[in-house]
Amino acid sequence: SISTSDPYVTVLSSYAFFGDVPPDSAPVSNSTAPFIFSVSADCPSEHIIVFDLLMNTEDAVFYAPVQVSVSRLAPGLSMIYPWPNPVRSGDVHISNIPLNSRPSVSIYNLAGEEVAQLREGDGIITLDSSMRADWDLKNKYGKPAASGVYYYFLRTNIGNAKGKIAVIK
């Protein structure tokens, strides 16, 4: 069975039966009912839920904490896109960021290293009906970014978005 004390989660089905599992057997995935839970609408956009998993056998009772990461998909972020892409020089723009969403953008290289950080007033500007992040193709030390593929991760108070930017020099 599963349970949680997370204030954003309601467990709807906390019991799963796996039938008779012989000792020393391979992993079993023949549950007759999955664990089902719902997440409330006011849950943070990136949230880790810790469940308590209790497993009963004829011989023993086992307990293990299990973590599940949830991400809320914000409908206002479905139109986010970088342009030009690929970019050869100048700036790359990440457009259609919703107004008043407190955005920040992190740019990462393929090694997962943060190359640049954009924030309101420092790379993110407010337009008439949206906001836009402008990356000048420089790393956080002011050096030009090398040719390659970069990932951007946009964080807002309504959800997150991510994508790729190709830099060709």
N, C-alpha and C positions, 0 to 999 in steps of 0.2 A: 504494500500500500504506500501511497505518498501523502505528504502533508506539507504545509508551509505556513509561516507566520507573516509572509509578505503582505503588506496592506493593499497592494495593487492586484492581487491574484485571488481568484476563487476557484477552488478545485471542484470540478463537476463530476469526475469519475476517479475515485482514488484507489480502486482495486483492480488488479489484473490477475487472472489465473493462467498459469503456464502448464497445467496438467502434471502428470507424473514425469519428473525429470530424473533419469538414472544418475547415480553418483559418477563422477569423473566423465561426464558426457561433454560433448561439444556445446558451444553456446546455443541457447534455445530461443527461437523467435516465434513461437506458436501461441502467443497470448490470445485469449478469446475476446479480450476487451482492452483497448488502449487506455492509458491515463489521459484524461481530458481536463483542461483548465482554461479559464478565460482571464484576460488581462483588462483592467479597467481603462477607460479612455483617458484618464488623467495620469497614467503611467508615464514616467520620463521617456524621452525618445530612445535612449540607450539604457537598458536596465538588465541587471543580472538577478534572476530569481533563484533562490536556494531552496531546494526541496529536501525533505527528509524521506529517504527511501527505506522502508522496512520490509525485509524478506524473511518469510517463515518457511522452514523446512521441517521434516519430521525430526531431525537431529538437533537443529539449532535455529536461533533467530539472528539475522544479520542486519546491521544498520549501516547506511552510507549516505552522506550528503551528496546531492547531485545539483549542479549548476546549469541553468538554461539562460542563454542570452537572448533578449528580445529587442527588436528594432521596430519602431513605429514608422510606417510609410506615410509621409505627409503629402497629401494631394497637391499642395501648392508648390512642391519641389519637383514635380514630374516634368516641368518644362525647362529645367536648368540645362544649359549646354555651354561648352567652351567654343570660342571662335577667335580668330581663324584656327582651324585644326585640320591638318598640321600647320604649325606656325614656323615661319622662317626667320623673322626678325620683328623688332618692336615689342608690343605687348600681346598677351593672350587674355581674352575677356571671358569671364564666367558670368553669363547673363541670366536675367529673370529671377533673381533672388527676391523673395517677398519682402516688402517694406516692413520695418519694425520687427524683424525676425532675429536681431542680434547675431548676425552671421560672423563666422571666422572660417578661413580656408587654410588648410595645410597642404603643401605640395610635397610629394615624396618621390624619390627615385626608385628604380627597380630593386635596389638593395634594401628598401624600406626606411632609408634615412630621410629625415625631414630636411628639405631643401629650402623652403620658404614658408613664412606664416603671414597671412593677410588678415587684417582686422578693420573694423569701421574706422575711417579716418587715416588708415595706413594701408592703402591698397584696395579698400572697399568703399565705393562711393554711393550716394543716394541719388537716384534719378527721379523723374516725375512720378512714375507708377511702380518702380521696382528698385532694386539695388544691383550693383555690378562689382565683381572683383576683378582687378586688373593686375596680372602678374607681369613684371617687366623682364622676365627670363633671367633674373639674377638670383643667386643663392643668398642665404641670410648674411653672408660676408661681403656682398656686393660684387662678387665675381660672376661672369656670364655662365649660365647653365650650359652644359654640354649637350650635344645632339643625343636624342634618345626618347624613350617613353617615360612619362611622368604620370603619377596618379594624384588627383586632387580629392580632398575630403572636406566637404562643406558641412559645418555644424551650425544649426540654428535652434531657436527655442521651439520650433514646430516640427523638427525632424532633421534628418541628415540626407546628404546626397553625395555620390562619388562618381568619378569618371576618369578618363584617360586624356592626356594631352601629348601629342607628338611634336617634338622640337627637331627641326631639320635645319642645319646650318651649312 
